[in-house]
Amino acid sequence: MPALEEIAEQVHASFEKMTAARDRALAQTRTLTRHCAHAIRAVHRDELELAQQNLESARLLAVALHTELLEYPQLYYAGYTQDALKEFAEATLVYALVTEGAGLPSYQDLNLEPSTYLQGLAEAVGELRRRCLDALLHEQPQEAQRLLEEMDEIYSVLVTMDYPDAVTGGIRRLTDVARAIIERTRGDLTLSLGQERLQKHLLRLQNKLEESESEA
């Protein structure tokens, strides 16, 4: 039986190795989160090539986290790691939904936990609202309606995830937040479209009035 001091040295060596892995993971998650934020900002600015570059950098970091933390699942499933991966899911899904690409990637495609993927999907609703309002400002009502339909579809999926928070990572709260965002967006869109129809109607009346005056 090894002496207690020898056991303690082995424990120290194990903890030192885990601490080094944790420090690397913290640095990687910070960089990953930054790339995701840059990707979303680029999407809103229609800088799609820049968004793709940041998403690729984020993907490589997500792969590195998964690979390097295989030996330390307690670090991989820690809050800071999964929070960063949630940001990766959100940025990737926002890009796919806005650009109408080849379809949404699944959680298997992104190598993410189902709960982390769903959290990213729920938080993507907020970014879609921002994009929807931008479309209204740029007089693109059809695009705004399309985005609202995407938001509705996301909610229709989230609301079916009726499982304990320990399984879903608290998706129920995020679902409630998404619902509130969607209803506000629906109200904004309805008001904007109503104003647009009213303006068109007034313009037609004005044109008819001008025609009548010219004939007289």
N, C-alpha and C positions, 0 to 999 in steps of 0.2 A: 504494500500500500504506500503510495507516494506521501511524503511529508506534507503538512499543511502549507508550508512556505512554497513548495513546488506547485501545489494546486493553485495557490494564490497567484503565482507568476503566470500560470496558464490562463487564469481568468483575466489578469491584466492584459495579456497579449490579445485575447479574444475581444475585450472591450476596446482596446486601442484600434484594432482592425475595424470594428463596427463604427467607432467614432469617426474614423477617417472616411468610411463609406457614407456616413451621415453628412459629414461636411461637404463631400462632393455632391451628394444628392441635393442639399440645400442650394448650393451654387447653381446646379443644373435647373432646379425648379424655378429659381428667380429668372434665369435667362429664358427658360421656356415660357413663362408667363409674359415676359416682355415681348417675345416674338409674337405671341398670340394677340396681345394688345395692338402691336404694330400691324398685324394682318387685318384685324377688324377695322382699324382706322383706314387702312388702304382700301378696303372694300367700300367703305362709305364714300371715299374720294374717287371711286372708280379707277383706282390704280391697281388693276388686277394682277399685273406681272409682279409688282412689289408684294402684293398679298400672297401670291404663290411662293415667292422666295422665302417669306417669313414662315409660311406654313410648312415648307420643306425643312427649314431649320428647326422648327418646333417638333416636327415628326422625328427627326434624327435624335433629338434630345429625349423624346418620349421612349424611343427604342433603347437608348442608352440607359435610361432609368430602369426599364424593365429587365434588361440584361444584367446590369451591374448589381441590382438589388435582389436577384434570385436567391442569393444566400441569406438575405435578411428580409424576409417577408414583413416583419414588424416595421421596417422602415418603408417598404414599398406601399404598405397600406396605411401609413401614417397620414395624418390630416394634410400636412403641407405637400406631400407627394400627390395625393389624389386631388387636392385642390388645383394644383398646376395642370394635371391631366384633364380635369374638368374644363379648364380654360382652353386646352387644346381641342377638346371635343366641341366646345362652343364655337371657337374660331373656324374650325373646319366645316361645321354644319352651317354656320352663317354664310360662308363663302359658297357652299353648294346650293343653298336655298336662294341666295340673291342672284347667282349667275345662271341658275337653271342648268347645271352641268349634267353629267351622265347619271345622276341620281345620288341619293344620300348614301354616304359610307355607313356601314353597320359598325357596331361596337367590336365585332371580330376584325373588320378591316382596319380599325384603328388600334387594335390590340389593347382595348380598355375593358375595365369591369363594367357590367351592364348598368349598375347604379351610377357610376361616374359618367357614363355616356348619357344617361337620362337626365342627370343634373345639368350637363352641358346643353342638352336639347332644350330643357326648360328655360335656361338663362338666355338661349338664343332668341327667345320671344321678344325680350327687351330690345335687342339690336334690330330685329325685324320691324318693331314699332318705329324706331328711329328712321329706318330706311323708308318705311311707309309714309311718314310725315314729310320726308325729303321729296318723295315722289309727288305728293300733293303740292308742295311748294313749287315744284318744277312743272306743274300742270300735266302730270302723268297719272290720271285717275285709274286707268286700267292696270298699271303696275301696282298701284296702291291696293287695289282690290285683290290682285293676285297674291300679294304678300299677306293680306289679311286672311285669305283662304289657307295659306300655308300655316299661319298662326293657329287658325281654328283646327287644322288637321293635327298639329302638334298637341294641342290641348286634348283633342279627342283620344289621343294615345295615352297621354299622361294620366288622364282621369281613370283609366282602366287599371292602373298600377296600384291596386288596393292591397298593399302588403305592409307588414310592420316596418317602421322607420329603420330598425336594425338591419333590414334586408335592403331597403331602397336608399338608405342614406338621407332620409328626410325629404323624399320627393313630394310628399303630400303638401308641405308648406310651399315649395317652389311651384307646385301646380296651382295653388290658390293665388300666388303672386302673378303667375302667367294669365290666369283667368281675368284678374283685375286689369292687367295691361291690355288684354285683348278687348275687353269691353270699353275701355277708354279710347282705344284706337278705332273701334267700330263707331263710337259716337263722333269722333273727329272726322272720320271718313263720311259718315252720313251727313253731317253738317256741311262739309265741303262740297259734296256732290249736290246737296240741295241748293246751296248758294250758286253753284255753277248752272244748274237748271233754271233758277230764277233769273240769272243774268242773261241767259240765252233767250228766255221768254220775253224779257223786257226789250232785248235787242230786236227781236222779231216785231214786237209791237211798235217800236220806234221806226223801223224800216217801213212798216205798213202805213204809219202816220205820214211819213215823209213822201211815200208814193201817192197817197191820197191828196196831199197838199200840192204836189207837182202836177197832178192831173187836173186839179181845180184851177 
